[in-house]
Amino acid sequence: MGVFPDFDGLGGIGDLRAIVGALLTFVLIVAVLVLIVSAIVWAIATAHGNYATAGKGRTGVLVSLGAAAVLAGGGVAWMNWLLTVGSSL
């Protein structure tokens, strides 16, 4: 049986790809901004001996790195996997 997805049959698929690309850019920009702010908070809090706030800054750095890796990199890998599975059906 030769059933394959027709990506051109759906109107607006180009717009959907543009939206996904814009969202990916937005996620990366926000993750980098959170990384910068958290690193600054971590550095200032450590310099002043406020270890509770330094721990929160360190957590922010790790969360922003994880968000960039998981949401941006993992999202692209997941979409590629879905497209591969969809084309093999």
HELIX and SHEET records of a PDB file:
HELIX    1   1 ILE A   13  ALA A   47  1                                  35    
HELIX    2   2 TYR A   51  ALA A   67  1                                  17    
HELIX    3   3 ALA A   68  GLY A   74  3                                   7    
HELIX    4   4 GLY A   75  SER A   88  1                                  14    
END                                                                             
